Amino acid sequence: MDYFIIAVTTVAGLYFHGWLYVRIRRWTDRDLALSFAGKDEQKREFMLQRLEAAKAQKVKRKELAAWLEREAAGYSAA
């Protein structure tokens, strides 16, 4: 019974750690995209859409900042 308790708590802890890691990565990616938008609400929405496009295109994490910066530079308030 002791081994079962240890196994369950270990698996639960590893799952929680993985979940937290993924959430923090999503938050930092979102904050990065929004940092290029400033206070402009339309540009914020545009940048969040571009972030989703980057995920769909499977832009590598190392290239994400430069990719988002290029997209932000191409933004035109219509």
Biopython code that builds the backbone (N, CA, C, O; Angstrom):
import numpy as np
from Bio.PDB.StructureBuilder import StructureBuilder

atoms = [
    (1, "MET", "N", (0.819, -1.192, 0.000)),
    (1, "MET", "CA", (0.000, 0.000, 0.000)),
    (1, "MET", "C", (0.865, 1.258, 0.000)),
    (1, "MET", "O", (0.502, 2.253, -0.627)),
    (2, "ASP", "N", (1.992, 1.227, 0.688)),
    (2, "ASP", "CA", (2.875, 2.392, 0.727)),
    (2, "ASP", "C", (3.406, 2.732, -0.660)),
    (2, "ASP", "O", (3.492, 3.903, -1.032)),
    (3, "TYR", "N", (3.759, 1.703, -1.417)),
    (3, "TYR", "CA", (4.281, 1.936, -2.764)),
    (3, "TYR", "C", (3.212, 2.540, -3.670)),
    (3, "TYR", "O", (3.513, 3.367, -4.531)),
    (4, "PHE", "N", (1.991, 2.129, -3.475)),
    (4, "PHE", "CA", (0.894, 2.669, -4.263)),
    (4, "PHE", "C", (0.725, 4.160, -3.989)),
    (4, "PHE", "O", (0.560, 4.947, -4.921)),
    (5, "ILE", "N", (0.764, 4.547, -2.738)),
    (5, "ILE", "CA", (0.629, 5.960, -2.363)),
    (5, "ILE", "C", (1.786, 6.775, -2.935)),
    (5, "ILE", "O", (1.578, 7.873, -3.451)),
    (6, "ILE", "N", (2.981, 6.252, -2.848)),
    (6, "ILE", "CA", (4.155, 6.942, -3.386)),
    (6, "ILE", "C", (4.034, 7.087, -4.899)),
    (6, "ILE", "O", (4.321, 8.150, -5.449)),
    (7, "ALA", "N", (3.612, 6.021, -5.571)),
    (7, "ALA", "CA", (3.466, 6.069, -7.029)),
    (7, "ALA", "C", (2.399, 7.076, -7.451)),
    (7, "ALA", "O", (2.611, 7.849, -8.385)),
    (8, "VAL", "N", (1.270, 7.070, -6.778)),
    (8, "VAL", "CA", (0.183, 7.993, -7.126)),
    (8, "VAL", "C", (0.609, 9.437, -6.903)),
    (8, "VAL", "O", (0.364, 10.287, -7.760)),
    (9, "THR", "N", (1.232, 9.728, -5.790)),
    (9, "THR", "CA", (1.640, 11.118, -5.535)),
    (9, "THR", "C", (2.749, 11.551, -6.488)),
    (9, "THR", "O", (2.791, 12.713, -6.892)),
    (10, "THR", "N", (3.639, 10.648, -6.849)),
    (10, "THR", "CA", (4.695, 10.976, -7.800)),
    (10, "THR", "C", (4.117, 11.281, -9.173)),
    (10, "THR", "O", (4.491, 12.270, -9.803)),
    (11, "VAL", "N", (3.211, 10.437, -9.636)),
    (11, "VAL", "CA", (2.577, 10.667, -10.938)),
    (11, "VAL", "C", (1.776, 11.967, -10.925)),
    (11, "VAL", "O", (1.827, 12.734, -11.886)),
    (12, "ALA", "N", (1.043, 12.219, -9.850)),
    (12, "ALA", "CA", (0.270, 13.453, -9.751)),
    (12, "ALA", "C", (1.198, 14.672, -9.747)),
    (12, "ALA", "O", (0.901, 15.681, -10.387)),
    (13, "GLY", "N", (2.300, 14.580, -9.040)),
    (13, "GLY", "CA", (3.258, 15.684, -8.998)),
    (13, "GLY", "C", (3.886, 15.941, -10.355)),
    (13, "GLY", "O", (4.040, 17.095, -10.755)),
    (14, "LEU", "N", (4.253, 14.878, -11.075)),
    (14, "LEU", "CA", (4.828, 15.034, -12.409)),
    (14, "LEU", "C", (3.811, 15.618, -13.384)),
    (14, "LEU", "O", (4.155, 16.465, -14.208)),
    (15, "TYR", "N", (2.574, 15.173, -13.293)),
    (15, "TYR", "CA", (1.520, 15.710, -14.155)),
    (15, "TYR", "C", (1.326, 17.202, -13.885)),
    (15, "TYR", "O", (1.253, 18.000, -14.819)),
    (16, "PHE", "N", (1.244, 17.575, -12.612)),
    (16, "PHE", "CA", (1.066, 18.974, -12.252)),
    (16, "PHE", "C", (2.242, 19.817, -12.745)),
    (16, "PHE", "O", (2.048, 20.920, -13.255)),
    (17, "HIS", "N", (3.446, 19.302, -12.594)),
    (17, "HIS", "CA", (4.632, 20.027, -13.035)),
    (17, "HIS", "C", (4.569, 20.247, -14.552)),
    (17, "HIS", "O", (4.846, 21.351, -15.021)),
    (18, "GLY", "N", (4.216, 19.231, -15.311)),
    (18, "GLY", "CA", (4.097, 19.353, -16.762)),
    (18, "GLY", "C", (3.016, 20.344, -17.153)),
    (18, "GLY", "O", (3.215, 21.161, -18.053)),
    (19, "TRP", "N", (1.867, 20.277, -16.480)),
    (19, "TRP", "CA", (0.766, 21.187, -16.759)),
    (19, "TRP", "C", (1.184, 22.635, -16.497)),
    (19, "TRP", "O", (0.904, 23.527, -17.298)),
    (20, "LEU", "N", (1.852, 22.855, -15.373)),
    (20, "LEU", "CA", (2.302, 24.192, -15.015)),
    (20, "LEU", "C", (3.324, 24.716, -16.019)),
    (20, "LEU", "O", (3.280, 25.891, -16.383)),
    (21, "TYR", "N", (4.233, 23.876, -16.467)),
    (21, "TYR", "CA", (5.246, 24.244, -17.453)),
    (21, "TYR", "C", (4.586, 24.699, -18.759)),
    (21, "TYR", "O", (4.972, 25.718, -19.332)),
    (22, "VAL", "N", (3.598, 23.944, -19.221)),
    (22, "VAL", "CA", (2.892, 24.293, -20.456)),
    (22, "VAL", "C", (2.143, 25.607, -20.296)),
    (22, "VAL", "O", (2.181, 26.450, -21.192)),
    (23, "ARG", "N", (1.460, 25.795, -19.166)),
    (23, "ARG", "CA", (0.721, 27.040, -18.930)),
    (23, "ARG", "C", (1.657, 28.248, -18.916)),
    (23, "ARG", "O", (1.331, 29.279, -19.504)),
    (24, "ILE", "N", (2.796, 28.142, -18.268)),
    (24, "ILE", "CA", (3.747, 29.253, -18.201)),
    (24, "ILE", "C", (4.281, 29.578, -19.594)),
    (24, "ILE", "O", (4.446, 30.750, -19.932)),
    (25, "ARG", "N", (4.552, 28.557, -20.406)),
    (25, "ARG", "CA", (5.004, 28.804, -21.782)),
    (25, "ARG", "C", (3.938, 29.544, -22.577)),
    (25, "ARG", "O", (4.254, 30.468, -23.327)),
    (26, "ARG", "N", (2.690, 29.150, -22.423)),
    (26, "ARG", "CA", (1.593, 29.845, -23.133)),
    (26, "ARG", "C", (1.489, 31.292, -22.679)),
    (26, "ARG", "O", (1.315, 32.192, -23.502)),
    (27, "TRP", "N", (1.596, 31.524, -21.366)),
    (27, "TRP", "CA", (1.517, 32.885, -20.841)),
    (27, "TRP", "C", (2.653, 33.747, -21.375)),
    (27, "TRP", "O", (2.434, 34.894, -21.766)),
    (28, "THR", "N", (3.858, 33.203, -21.394)),
    (28, "THR", "CA", (4.987, 34.001, -21.867)),
    (28, "THR", "C", (4.870, 34.279, -23.363)),
    (28, "THR", "O", (5.217, 35.372, -23.812)),
    (29, "ASP", "N", (4.390, 33.316, -24.137)),
    (29, "ASP", "CA", (4.189, 33.556, -25.571)),
    (29, "ASP", "C", (3.136, 34.633, -25.789)),
    (29, "ASP", "O", (3.303, 35.502, -26.644)),
    (30, "ARG", "N", (2.056, 34.580, -25.020)),
    (30, "ARG", "CA", (0.991, 35.581, -25.136)),
    (30, "ARG", "C", (1.518, 36.959, -24.733)),
    (30, "ARG", "O", (1.236, 37.948, -25.409)),
    (31, "ASP", "N", (2.269, 37.031, -23.654)),
    (31, "ASP", "CA", (2.833, 38.310, -23.225)),
    (31, "ASP", "C", (3.809, 38.869, -24.257)),
    (31, "ASP", "O", (3.872, 40.080, -24.469)),
    (32, "LEU", "N", (4.568, 37.982, -24.896)),
    (32, "LEU", "CA", (5.489, 38.416, -25.940)),
    (32, "LEU", "C", (4.718, 39.035, -27.096)),
    (32, "LEU", "O", (5.073, 40.111, -27.578)),
    (33, "ALA", "N", (3.663, 38.360, -27.540)),
    (33, "ALA", "CA", (2.857, 38.888, -28.646)),
    (33, "ALA", "C", (2.226, 40.223, -28.271)),
    (33, "ALA", "O", (2.216, 41.153, -29.078)),
    (34, "LEU", "N", (1.707, 40.322, -27.068)),
    (34, "LEU", "CA", (1.058, 41.564, -26.643)),
    (34, "LEU", "C", (2.057, 42.696, -26.425)),
    (34, "LEU", "O", (1.694, 43.868, -26.523)),
    (35, "SER", "N", (3.293, 42.363, -26.134)),
    (35, "SER", "CA", (4.301, 43.405, -25.930)),
    (35, "SER", "C", (4.576, 44.172, -27.213)),
    (35, "SER", "O", (4.976, 45.335, -27.159)),
    (36, "PHE", "N", (4.369, 43.544, -28.368)),
    (36, "PHE", "CA", (4.564, 44.224, -29.645)),
    (36, "PHE", "C", (3.371, 45.119, -29.992)),
    (36, "PHE", "O", (3.471, 45.963, -30.882)),
    (37, "ALA", "N", (2.258, 44.943, -29.303)),
    (37, "ALA", "CA", (1.042, 45.686, -29.629)),
    (37, "ALA", "C", (0.911, 46.986, -28.860)),
    (37, "ALA", "O", (0.257, 47.914, -29.336)),
    (38, "GLY", "N", (1.502, 47.078, -27.709)),
    (38, "GLY", "CA", (1.350, 48.277, -26.899)),
    (38, "GLY", "C", (-0.066, 48.379, -26.357)),
    (38, "GLY", "O", (-0.641, 47.379, -25.928)),
    (39, "LYS", "N", (-0.631, 49.581, -26.373)),
    (39, "LYS", "CA", (-1.965, 49.811, -25.805)),
    (39, "LYS", "C", (-3.080, 49.773, -26.851)),
    (39, "LYS", "O", (-4.257, 49.852, -26.499)),
    (40, "ASP", "N", (-2.729, 49.654, -28.120)),
    (40, "ASP", "CA", (-3.704, 49.643, -29.207)),
    (40, "ASP", "C", (-4.501, 48.332, -29.185)),
    (40, "ASP", "O", (-3.945, 47.258, -29.415)),
    (41, "GLU", "N", (-5.802, 48.429, -28.908)),
    (41, "GLU", "CA", (-6.647, 47.231, -28.772)),
    (41, "GLU", "C", (-6.744, 46.441, -30.074)),
    (41, "GLU", "O", (-6.731, 45.210, -30.052)),
    (42, "GLN", "N", (-6.840, 47.127, -31.193)),
    (42, "GLN", "CA", (-6.926, 46.429, -32.477)),
    (42, "GLN", "C", (-5.634, 45.689, -32.779)),
    (42, "GLN", "O", (-5.654, 44.572, -33.296)),
    (43, "LYS", "N", (-4.515, 46.313, -32.454)),
    (43, "LYS", "CA", (-3.227, 45.658, -32.699)),
    (43, "LYS", "C", (-3.037, 44.493, -31.733)),
    (43, "LYS", "O", (-2.417, 43.490, -32.089)),
    (44, "ARG", "N", (-3.559, 44.615, -30.524)),
    (44, "ARG", "CA", (-3.471, 43.494, -29.566)),
    (44, "ARG", "C", (-4.205, 42.275, -30.122)),
    (44, "ARG", "O", (-3.698, 41.155, -30.068)),
    (45, "GLU", "N", (-5.404, 42.508, -30.656)),
    (45, "GLU", "CA", (-6.173, 41.416, -31.244)),
    (45, "GLU", "C", (-5.446, 40.831, -32.456)),
    (45, "GLU", "O", (-5.405, 39.615, -32.638)),
    (46, "PHE", "N", (-4.879, 41.706, -33.274)),
    (46, "PHE", "CA", (-4.110, 41.271, -34.430)),
    (46, "PHE", "C", (-2.930, 40.395, -34.003)),
    (46, "PHE", "O", (-2.682, 39.346, -34.598)),
    (47, "MET", "N", (-2.211, 40.827, -32.977)),
    (47, "MET", "CA", (-1.037, 40.073, -32.536)),
    (47, "MET", "C", (-1.423, 38.723, -31.945)),
    (47, "MET", "O", (-0.693, 37.746, -32.116)),
    (48, "LEU", "N", (-2.553, 38.650, -31.255)),
    (48, "LEU", "CA", (-3.009, 37.353, -30.747)),
    (48, "LEU", "C", (-3.379, 36.425, -31.902)),
    (48, "LEU", "O", (-3.148, 35.218, -31.833)),
    (49, "GLN", "N", (-3.953, 36.991, -32.963)),
    (49, "GLN", "CA", (-4.249, 36.182, -34.150)),
    (49, "GLN", "C", (-2.967, 35.698, -34.809)),
    (49, "GLN", "O", (-2.889, 34.561, -35.273)),
    (50, "ARG", "N", (-1.967, 36.561, -34.849)),
    (50, "ARG", "CA", (-0.682, 36.180, -35.439)),
    (50, "ARG", "C", (0.007, 35.106, -34.592)),
    (50, "ARG", "O", (0.690, 34.233, -35.129)),
    (51, "LEU", "N", (-0.172, 35.170, -33.270)),
    (51, "LEU", "CA", (0.388, 34.138, -32.399)),
    (51, "LEU", "C", (-0.250, 32.785, -32.713)),
    (51, "LEU", "O", (0.437, 31.764, -32.766)),
    (52, "GLU", "N", (-1.562, 32.786, -32.919)),
    (52, "GLU", "CA", (-2.247, 31.543, -33.293)),
    (52, "GLU", "C", (-1.747, 31.046, -34.647)),
    (52, "GLU", "O", (-1.583, 29.843, -34.847)),
    (53, "ALA", "N", (-1.508, 31.965, -35.570)),
    (53, "ALA", "CA", (-0.982, 31.578, -36.881)),
    (53, "ALA", "C", (0.419, 30.987, -36.743)),
    (53, "ALA", "O", (0.765, 30.030, -37.436)),
    (54, "ALA", "N", (1.212, 31.553, -35.859)),
    (54, "ALA", "CA", (2.563, 31.021, -35.631)),
    (54, "ALA", "C", (2.493, 29.599, -35.086)),
    (54, "ALA", "O", (3.291, 28.744, -35.470)),
    (55, "LYS", "N", (1.545, 29.347, -34.198)),
    (55, "LYS", "CA", (1.383, 27.995, -33.668)),
    (55, "LYS", "C", (0.942, 27.048, -34.769)),
    (55, "LYS", "O", (1.414, 25.914, -34.843)),
    (56, "ALA", "N", (0.031, 27.514, -35.631)),
    (56, "ALA", "CA", (-0.461, 26.679, -36.733)),
    (56, "ALA", "C", (0.654, 26.369, -37.730)),
    (56, "ALA", "O", (0.705, 25.278, -38.297)),
    (57, "GLN", "N", (1.547, 27.338, -37.938)),
    (57, "GLN", "CA", (2.671, 27.150, -38.860)),
    (57, "GLN", "C", (3.852, 26.457, -38.193)),
    (57, "GLN", "O", (4.863, 26.176, -38.836)),
    (58, "LYS", "N", (3.717, 26.184, -36.908)),
    (58, "LYS", "CA", (4.753, 25.513, -36.122)),
    (58, "LYS", "C", (6.084, 26.264, -36.161)),
    (58, "LYS", "O", (7.145, 25.689, -36.402)),
    (59, "VAL", "N", (5.983, 27.575, -35.915)),
    (59, "VAL", "CA", (7.184, 28.403, -35.812)),
    (59, "VAL", "C", (7.937, 27.959, -34.565)),
    (59, "VAL", "O", (7.354, 27.818, -33.490)),
    (60, "LYS", "N", (9.235, 27.741, -34.723)),
    (60, "LYS", "CA", (10.037, 27.280, -33.587)),
    (60, "LYS", "C", (10.108, 28.362, -32.521)),
    (60, "LYS", "O", (10.049, 29.556, -32.814)),
    (61, "ARG", "N", (10.235, 27.924, -31.301)),
    (61, "ARG", "CA", (10.236, 28.841, -30.156)),
    (61, "ARG", "C", (11.364, 29.869, -30.250)),
    (61, "ARG", "O", (11.174, 31.026, -29.876)),
    (62, "LYS", "N", (12.526, 29.466, -30.741)),
    (62, "LYS", "CA", (13.656, 30.387, -30.861)),
    (62, "LYS", "C", (13.391, 31.465, -31.906)),
    (62, "LYS", "O", (13.937, 32.565, -31.821)),
    (63, "GLU", "N", (12.556, 31.151, -32.885)),
    (63, "GLU", "CA", (12.274, 32.079, -33.971)),
    (63, "GLU", "C", (11.010, 32.904, -33.722)),
    (63, "GLU", "O", (10.708, 33.815, -34.492)),
    (64, "LEU", "N", (10.273, 32.595, -32.661)),
    (64, "LEU", "CA", (8.978, 33.213, -32.426)),
    (64, "LEU", "C", (9.064, 34.724, -32.238)),
    (64, "LEU", "O", (8.251, 35.454, -32.804)),
    (65, "ALA", "N", (10.017, 35.204, -31.468)),
    (65, "ALA", "CA", (10.121, 36.646, -31.211)),
    (65, "ALA", "C", (10.367, 37.407, -32.509)),
    (65, "ALA", "O", (9.715, 38.419, -32.765)),
    (66, "ALA", "N", (11.296, 36.934, -33.324)),
    (66, "ALA", "CA", (11.581, 37.613, -34.592)),
    (66, "ALA", "C", (10.380, 37.523, -35.534)),
    (66, "ALA", "O", (10.078, 38.482, -36.244)),
    (67, "TRP", "N", (9.701, 36.391, -35.544)),
    (67, "TRP", "CA", (8.531, 36.208, -36.401)),
    (67, "TRP", "C", (7.425, 37.183, -35.992)),
    (67, "TRP", "O", (6.823, 37.837, -36.844)),
    (68, "LEU", "N", (7.164, 37.276, -34.707)),
    (68, "LEU", "CA", (6.130, 38.191, -34.226)),
    (68, "LEU", "C", (6.517, 39.653, -34.475)),
    (68, "LEU", "O", (5.657, 40.482, -34.771)),
    (69, "GLU", "N", (7.790, 39.961, -34.356)),
    (69, "GLU", "CA", (8.244, 41.319, -34.608)),
    (69, "GLU", "C", (8.011, 41.702, -36.066)),
    (69, "GLU", "O", (7.575, 42.818, -36.351)),
    (70, "ARG", "N", (8.300, 40.780, -36.996)),
    (70, "ARG", "CA", (8.034, 41.035, -38.417)),
    (70, "ARG", "C", (6.539, 41.239, -38.676)),
    (70, "ARG", "O", (6.145, 42.113, -39.448)),
    (71, "GLU", "N", (5.724, 40.429, -38.027)),
    (71, "GLU", "CA", (4.278, 40.553, -38.202)),
    (71, "GLU", "C", (3.786, 41.890, -37.642)),
    (71, "GLU", "O", (2.928, 42.537, -38.242)),
    (72, "ALA", "N", (4.321, 42.295, -36.512)),
    (72, "ALA", "CA", (3.926, 43.574, -35.914)),
    (72, "ALA", "C", (4.339, 44.738, -36.803)),
    (72, "ALA", "O", (3.614, 45.727, -36.910)),
    (73, "ALA", "N", (5.497, 44.625, -37.439)),
    (73, "ALA", "CA", (5.962, 45.691, -38.326)),
    (73, "ALA", "C", (5.060, 45.806, -39.556)),
    (73, "ALA", "O", (4.914, 46.889, -40.122)),
    (74, "GLY", "N", (4.462, 44.699, -39.965)),
    (74, "GLY", "CA", (3.585, 44.714, -41.129)),
    (74, "GLY", "C", (2.156, 45.098, -40.817)),
    (74, "GLY", "O", (1.313, 45.114, -41.713)),
    (75, "TYR", "N", (1.868, 45.408, -39.570)),
    (75, "TYR", "CA", (0.508, 45.764, -39.161)),
    (75, "TYR", "C", (0.143, 47.141, -39.686)),
    (75, "TYR", "O", (0.927, 48.086, -39.601)),
    (76, "SER", "N", (-1.054, 47.235, -40.225)),
    (76, "SER", "CA", (-1.554, 48.555, -40.623)),
    (76, "SER", "C", (-2.955, 48.700, -40.055)),
    (76, "SER", "O", (-3.807, 47.842, -40.287)),
    (77, "ALA", "N", (-3.203, 49.754, -39.325)),
    (77, "ALA", "CA", (-4.509, 49.988, -38.708)),
    (77, "ALA", "C", (-5.510, 50.337, -39.814)),
    (77, "ALA", "O", (-5.463, 51.421, -40.394)),
    (78, "ALA", "N", (-6.395, 49.417, -40.084)),
    (78, "ALA", "CA", (-7.370, 49.646, -41.170)),
    (78, "ALA", "C", (-8.711, 50.017, -40.602)),
    (78, "ALA", "O", (-9.658, 50.248, -41.354)),
]
sb = StructureBuilder()
sb.init_structure("model")
sb.init_model(0)
sb.init_chain("A")
sb.init_seg("    ")
for serial, (resi, resn, name, xyz) in enumerate(atoms, 1):
    if name == "N":
        sb.init_residue(resn, " ", resi, " ")
    sb.init_atom(name, np.array(xyz, "f"), 0.0, 1.0, " ", f" {name:<3s}", serial, name[0])
structure = sb.get_structure()
